[in-house]
Amino acid sequence: MQHICSSFLLTSAALLLCLSTVDAEALSDVFSPHDITRIRDLLLSTEPYGELSTPYHVLRGLQALGTSSSENKDGFKRNACAYALSHIDTSSDLQSLFYISSIAAELGSSCLPDVIKKKSHIQSVVSDALETEQTMEKLYYSTSISTNLGLDVNSESVLASILTALDDDETIQNTALAFLTASQLPDFDLTAIYELVEDVVAQADETPTTLYYDSLETTSNVITGIFAMATKTGEAPAITSEQATKFGNYLLTNTYTVDVARLAYVLAAATALDRNQYVVPCSLLLTSSGYVSRANPDIQVRLATILGSPPPTEFTVTVMTVTHQEGDETLPKKKLKSKNGLYSYNLFQDVSSPGVYTLTFSTESVGGSPVVKLTETPLQVTVSFEVTIGSAELSLSDREHGTTAKKIRFPRFNTRVSGSNSHSRVSVTPFRQFGVPQLQ
């Protein structure tokens, strides 16, 4: 009897607190600080390059992460620039010169002047390429090269060529490149191109939680192109909050690749979704334990955009409903208090029985924000009650002859051990201590 426990913890099934993936409004996840560090370290360790596209994608990824040159390891900029410069004279195709000029533009004053010195050769290659056939890819490369090196661009001619190229081959990838090309044209009416956004988004392959095209590259180019056009025109793109969230969820399925090109495409598109002024998908993240008890009574959540950043403006978060798994208990909505971007709710004080509860949340911007408003974002939490055993009774009787039971009442003890054998029946009856919540 001395080993009978004086208390125990009653819990329901071991369910972690988690966001439901069926909510089309909320991202299924976001980039964590660990993800950002892992990707940055991978990009910075990618040397030697092997081909021109590699330093281009590395720098593009680092730029999306906001990694400044001072954070790069020793010699990183110097090596990337030297690699690009060593290929100028031998590069006779637009794609190679696009990579070189983009690397130089990203590295800035430490590299760009040396590339500009070779502009005669570069302009000659661009002119020769456009004389033969003006495909959408060539138009994108040539316009980007001119923009990177600060050369003049004939906007009217380029726009006319874009429309002609799309008439010849209006694929999703070509339309995405048209967005990226047109967004670089200075001071020109881009309505004819921008009107294609709604149709392009509508052609994406759709699942309950994602939107995507035939490749990560195409999907990334569509997303970055749409928001580049929005920034250029100052007009909101024809993309809904649900569509933006589904694009974000697709990107999040590609974060664990070690291919620097794929990482660059993911990061470029994620940055476009994260930092635009029109529609920014977000997620409601758990920052507390997945179990609620008397010792840990609070649920704590925070809002985050796809790159893990807090919303740029203040938000209110409201618990709309709290429902027990058996549907026998519901609680009214409650507005949560915020402290340093964290929203807390003392759930334990509001419930009366253990089990799994489903909570739904809504969010509202204070003063307007491009961050998506959530209306019915669900999560589940397991509530546990601690029950103290005030006393217990042990009965010992003969199961065959029905003799009177010998009883021992815990916490009192019987110093004389009663004899028992295989014919004995032993039963223990616990008694709940007064004042502890009744179990159901």
KASUL-V639561 format. One line per field, one symbol per residue. phi: phi as a letter, one per 20 degrees, with the letter a starting at -180 (. if undefined). psi: psi as a letter, one per 40 degrees, with the letter a starting at -180 (. if undefined). burial: I if it has 24 or more other C-alpha atoms within 12 Angstrom, else O. A space follows every 50 residues. Layout:
phi=???
psi=???
burial=???
This chain:
phi=.fdffebbdecegfdffbffeeefedffabfegfffffffffffeebfen bffffffffffffffmefffeffgnfffffffffffdffeeccfffffff fffffffmffbggfffgdfffffffffffffebdffffffffffffffem efcegfffffffffffffbeefffffffgffffefflbfdgfeffeggff ffeffcdgcccadfbfgfffffffffffffffemdffeceffffffffff fffdfefdefffffffffffffffdedcbdfbcddfddfecdbffcedec cbebefenefgfcfcdcceebccfgemdbccffbeeedblndddbefgfd dcbfpeddddcccbfennaffgeedbeebdbedddedeefabcddcbefe dmfffedcdeefcdfefffbbfeeddccdecffgnegffc
psi=deehieiihhiaighihiiheehediidaihiddddddddddddegiidd idddddddddddddefhiddeiiheddddddddddeeddeheiddddddd ddddddeaeedddddddedddddddddddeddhgidddddddddddddef iihgddddddddddddddggidddddddddddeehhgiheddddeedddd ddeihhideihiaeiddddddddddddddddddeihighidddddddddd deeeeeiehdddddddddddddddeiedhhiiihiheaiehhaddgeihh iiiiideeiiieiiiihhhdihhideeehiiiihhiihhfehhihgddee ieiiahihiiiiihihehiehhhidfhiiiihhihhhhhdiihhhhihed efihhhihhheiihehhhiiaeeihhihhihhhhehhhi.
burial=OOOOOOOOOIOIOOOOIIIIIOIIIIIIIIIOOOIIOOIIOIIIOIOOIO OIIIIIIIIIIIIIIOIOOOOIOOOIIOIIIIIIIOIIOOIOIIIIIIII IIIIIIIIOOIIOIIIOIIOOIIOIIIOOIOOOIIIIIIIIIIIIIIIIO OOIOIOOIIIIIIOIIOOOOIIIIIIIIIIIIIIIOOOOIOOIIIIIOOI IOOIOOOOIIIIIOOIIIIIIIIIIIIIIIIIIOOIIIIIIIIIIIIIII IIIIIOOOOIIIIIIIIIIIIIIIIIIIIIIIIIIIOOIIIIIIOOIIII IIIIIIIIIIIIOIIIIIIIIIIIOOOOOOOOOIOIOOOOIIIIIIIIOI IIIIIIIIIIIIIIOOOOIIIIIIIIIIIIIIIIIIIOIOIIIIIIIOOO OOOOOIOIOIOOOOOOOOOOOOOOOOOOOIOOOOOOOOOO
